[in-house]
Amino acid sequence: MKAAVVWWDLAGTGRTIESMRAFLRDEAVDLFAGVEGLRLKFWISDPATERWGAVLLWESARAAAAPLPARAAQLIGRPPVQRTLFDVEATVEGVFTLPGLSGHGLALEPSGT
C-alpha cells in the first residue's frame, strides 16, 4: 500500500476553502469514488493558513502511479505545493460508530454550504 499527502496554498489564487468545498460537493467526491485502486481519500483544510489538500490511501504502488483527475489544479491555477508518496507500514481500524466513511465532512454537511 501507498499513501500520498497533497496540499496547495490558496493565498493569491482567487480560491477559498469555501469555494473548494463547493467543488467537492459538485464534482470531486463523485469523481474520485470511481478511481480504481483508491482505498480512501479525505480532503483537509486549514482556513487560518489558507491551505487545502488531501490524503490518499492506495492499494498498490501501481494504483498510486496512475494519472488522476487534475480539476483541483485547474481551479486553483497551479499544481500542488507538495505531493509526497509514502510506504504504508501498517493499517488498523479502531472501534467506531459510523457505518462507513463516505458522505462525511464539512463540505457534505448542511452547515458546510
C-alpha positions as CSV (number, residue, x, y, z in Angstrom):
1,M,0.0,0.0,0.0
2,K,1.0,3.6,-0.6
3,A,-0.2,6.9,1.0
4,A,0.0,10.3,-0.6
5,V,-0.2,13.7,1.0
6,V,-1.0,16.6,-1.3
7,W,-1.6,20.3,-0.5
8,W,-1.9,23.7,-2.0
9,D,-1.6,27.2,-0.7
10,L,-4.7,29.0,-1.8
11,A,-3.4,32.5,-1.0
12,G,-3.4,34.6,-4.1
13,T,-5.3,32.1,-6.2
14,G,-8.7,33.6,-6.1
15,R,-9.9,30.3,-4.4
16,T,-11.1,29.9,-0.8
17,I,-11.8,27.0,1.4
18,E,-15.5,27.7,0.8
19,S,-15.2,27.6,-3.0
20,M,-13.2,24.4,-2.8
21,R,-15.9,22.9,-0.6
22,A,-18.4,23.6,-3.3
23,F,-16.0,21.8,-5.8
24,L,-16.1,18.8,-3.5
25,R,-19.9,18.8,-3.4
26,D,-20.4,19.5,-7.1
27,E,-17.6,17.3,-8.7
28,A,-14.7,15.8,-6.8
29,V,-16.3,13.4,-4.3
30,D,-18.3,11.6,-7.1
31,L,-15.3,11.7,-9.5
32,F,-12.9,10.1,-7.0
33,A,-15.4,7.5,-5.9
34,G,-14.7,5.7,-9.3
35,V,-10.9,5.8,-9.1
36,E,-9.6,2.2,-9.2
37,G,-7.2,1.2,-6.5
38,L,-8.0,4.2,-4.3
39,R,-8.9,2.8,-0.9
40,L,-9.6,6.1,0.8
41,K,-9.3,9.8,0.1
42,F,-10.0,12.5,2.5
43,W,-9.7,16.2,1.9
44,I,-8.2,18.5,4.5
45,S,-8.1,22.3,5.1
46,D,-6.6,24.9,7.3
47,P,-8.5,28.2,7.0
48,A,-6.0,30.0,9.2
49,T,-3.2,29.4,6.7
50,E,-5.4,29.1,3.5
51,R,-4.1,25.5,2.9
52,W,-6.1,22.9,1.1
53,G,-5.2,19.3,0.4
54,A,-5.9,15.6,0.6
55,V,-4.6,12.3,2.0
56,L,-5.0,9.3,-0.3
57,L,-4.6,5.7,0.6
58,W,-3.8,3.4,-2.4
59,E,-4.0,-0.4,-2.6
60,S,-0.7,-0.6,-4.6
61,A,2.2,1.4,-6.0
62,R,0.8,0.9,-9.5
63,A,-2.6,2.4,-8.5
64,A,-0.8,5.3,-6.8
65,A,1.1,6.0,-10.1
66,A,-1.9,6.2,-12.3
67,P,-3.0,9.6,-13.6
68,L,-5.6,11.4,-11.5
69,P,-8.2,14.0,-12.4
70,A,-6.5,17.4,-12.3
71,R,-9.6,19.5,-11.8
72,A,-8.4,21.0,-8.5
73,A,-5.2,22.2,-10.1
74,Q,-7.2,23.7,-12.9
75,L,-9.5,25.5,-10.5
76,I,-6.6,26.7,-8.2
77,G,-4.5,27.6,-11.2
78,R,-1.3,25.8,-10.3
79,P,-0.1,22.3,-9.2
80,P,0.1,21.4,-5.6
81,V,2.8,22.9,-3.5
82,Q,3.6,19.5,-2.2
83,R,2.9,15.9,-3.2
84,T,4.6,13.2,-1.2
85,L,4.2,9.5,-1.6
86,F,4.8,7.2,1.4
87,D,5.1,3.5,2.0
88,V,2.3,2.3,4.4
89,E,3.8,0.4,7.2
90,A,0.6,-0.8,8.9
91,T,-3.1,-0.2,8.9
92,V,-5.8,-0.6,11.6
93,E,-9.4,0.3,12.1
94,G,-10.4,1.3,15.6
95,V,-13.7,0.9,17.3
96,F,-16.2,3.2,15.6
97,T,-19.9,4.0,15.4
98,L,-20.2,5.4,11.8
99,P,-21.3,2.6,9.4
100,G,-19.0,4.0,6.6
101,L,-16.7,6.9,5.8
102,S,-18.3,8.0,2.6
103,G,-20.5,11.1,2.8
104,H,-19.0,12.8,5.8
105,G,-17.1,16.1,6.3
106,L,-17.8,19.8,6.4
107,A,-18.3,20.1,2.6
108,L,-21.1,17.5,2.7
109,E,-22.9,18.6,5.8
110,P,-25.7,21.1,5.6
111,S,-23.7,23.6,7.6
112,G,-20.8,23.2,5.1
113,T,-22.6,25.3,2.5
